[in-house]
Amino acid sequence: MRLYIDGIGLSGPGLPDWATGAPILAGRSVYEAAPVVLVPSPLLPPAERRRMTDTVKLALAIGSEAVAYAGCRAEHVPSVFASSGGDGVTIVSILEILASEQREVSPTRFHNSVHNAPSGYWSIATHSRESSTSVCAYDYSFSTGLLEAASLAVSEGRPVLLVSYDMPYPPALDAARPIFSIFGTALILSPERSGRSLAAITLALGPGDAAETAMPTAALERLRSGNPAARALPLLAAVAEGAARTMAIRMMAGNLLTLAVAPP
Amino acid sequence: MTPLLLSHFSLASALGTGRAQTVAALRAGRSGLRPCVFETARIPTQIGMVDGLDTPITGKFANYDCRNNRLALLALEQDGFRQAVGDARQRYGAHRIGVFAGTSTAGILETEQLFRRRDPATGLLPPGFHYRETHSTYSVADFVQHVLGLDGPALVVSAACASTAKAFGNAARMIQLGLCDAAVVGGADSLCLTTLYGFHSLQLSDEGPCRPFDAARAGISVGEAAGFALVERADRASGGIALLGVGESSDAHHMSSPHPEGLGARAAMDKALAAAGLSADDIDYINLHGTATQVGDAAEDQAIWGLFGDRTDCSSTKGLTGHTLGAAGIVEAIIAALCLEHGFIPPSPTTRQLDPALKSRYLIQGGNRPLQRVMSNSFGFGGSNCSLILGRAS
């Protein structure tokens, strides 16, 4: 499958957005980790804005950034949300309440706990009745989300938004499932080249033993290997460099997703 | 879309294990709902519980042991389904068969139980927590893929109560694009405190059995179920039931309340009809989402009325199975397939007095009826909607 990346959103430690992150990932600026700052999306009405969790803030911020780069109307773009852990903070808070005597689960927490909460808030924020799905594939959630978004874009013959994100769990679950830092990235994938296209990518899925493509510096490699959504970093680095590169991202059951990235 | 065959399917719900028990209960209108006696839940409600889930998974899949995966395994073991997938594996190769599964809560029941036993000093969980194999939302696809010995693409769709309906869309796309030749579509959602207390807190659970489209309806009855279908291209398999259309949409309205005029539901049904190349009059029966909440049934009724008027028979089977949440899509797709295969519309015995404000042609009494095409609706939190159209394979 061949597609074009028409827009990118980015939020990670020391990578606050694509404009700042691209020269760092291209190796033209020095990477310095810094805390991720999450702000509520201005697109949501005040009542919904108050209910936004950090996961929703992250997903909406990067989704909006990618849509703005691509110059498309979010209302008309189907979306795929991919995350390994979903909203771990909300889930752990419910687990703590259920372990107490009272068991009074807050209705807002309950509806925020679903894996597709960011997809729901995105649809409300952008007034989009387009299809939106939310997938999970453990460590392979980014590559799986990318495959699904690419399939949808090719099937429908129009641009699709991919939003991939993961955040650390609170302590009780962090010990069992450590996720390094907050990270999210969003891509607008289009079956057609446009004036906005940043790169062309060709995806191929198949069995393979090749090692995953790593990041060249220790700090970025720690981020890539420590957060499922950050498996996107080699792809983002190739787009930022504007170079032709081929890379591998591991998928389930011994499969590899091979990505050939080239200037549009 | 190019029609796909549901060449084999199996399920386990409060109606029973396997297709024969399910058909018998559906025909008789025998509800699987009973007062909630589950784990330590103390909630005045009814549940659709599956019996026989007390035996742990042992052997090489022991780390996957949790109620959700036990339920998935129970469904896989019915109706020769595992054998059918094994045969398909021989024909296509393990890496050419995908697994597209859905769940909303995966194995969270076991995490809930471990949270009650956290170390009081450190707050850490006791030993025995298998995050990847039980808690992870992906765990059910991971488990099913391993049990069936498949190596193709796999994912979990977790879009609340539309999850396992939407998974048919993933399978259709990936098969169409040649990323796999066949797919196991389905999933499991099992009882847990998170959903029982969560729906209770939203005041969305009825104290008695849920009453879809009843004037006095007062909310859902949470159920649990698992189901799976082997989906193949029509030119490479045989079978009597085809998937004709999938339509997905979003409400763009509210996180836990549907669009009051059912605009998202309408969009999903319109898209499913367009995908199937059919019009509303081609549908013989609609298996509604029909969870029996006041606003949910009213919104779906508006959407149905707008598209079908009062011409098309419809009903909900939630009063029989309970609302099986993330599994509702696959359970009701299989119910639709069974209705097509056996030529009947199931009754809705918990509905006593139809709400006069609802205008669709809701059938309380089912009955024998030859059916060619059935629509199945699944809508969920986050305004996630999916309509499926199944038909007799031509």
Interface residues (C-beta under 8 A of the other chain):
Chain A: M1 E48 R51 S84 G85 G86 I91 I94 L95 E96 L98 A99 R103 E104 V105 S106 P107 F110 H111 N112 S113 V114 H115 N116 A117 S119 G120 Y121 S123 I124 T126 H127 S128 R129 E130 S131 S132 T133 S134 V135 C136 A137 Y138 S141 T144 L147 E148 S151 L152 V154 S155 P171 A172 L173 A175 A176 R177 L205 G206 P207 M251 M252 A253 G254 N255
Chain B: H95 S104 I108 T111 E112 F115 R116 R118 G123 L124 L125 F129 Y131 R132 H135 S136 T137 Y138 A141 D142 Q145 L150 D151 G152 P153 A154 L155 V156 V157 S158 A159 A160 K166 G169 N170 R173 M174 Q176 L177 L179 L193 T194 Y197 G198 F199 H200 S201 L202 E248 S249 S250 D251 A252 H253 H254 M255 S256 L263 G264 A267 K271 G380 F381 G382 G383 S384
